[in-house]
Amino acid sequence: MANGMHAILMVKSDAQIAFAEQYADSFSNSYSGLWQRLGAEEIGGQHAYSMSIPLPLAPLSAVRHRSRAIARRRSWLEITLSARRIMLEHRMSQVPPPAEVDADAPPLLWDDLSSEKEAQNQTQRLAIH
């Protein structure tokens, strides 16, 4: 959701990289069965499932749990939106600002440097300043 996706894709049990026929029932229960219980829909012929996110929650009136469970459900949207906001802020903070070009700076004369490593170091120092 933080990346703007509205669905996720999951690999079917028999298409898992470590699938072995002798463990077919276990793989089916751990993967395909789980995806189906979460409401994923099989993508025909693709060995995959697709599921919309966020997961649909039952209405609060249908929840027959203790008050703690009801309170947890009420705060789910707040938690989801807060996590998405933080992830987006973090992702945006990782984008480096555009480099400023000094039009008055003399051109660099790489031929005067003794090695390519020195040229790289000078480029890095200029980028920092």
Buried (B, 14 or more C-beta within 10 A) or exposed (E): BBEEEEEBEBBBBEEBEEBEEEEEEEBBEEBBEBBBEEEBEBEEEEEBBBBEEEEEEEEEEEBEEEEEEEEEBEEEEEEBEEEBEEEBEEEEEEEEEEEEEEEEEEEEEEEEBEEEEEBEEEEEEEEEE
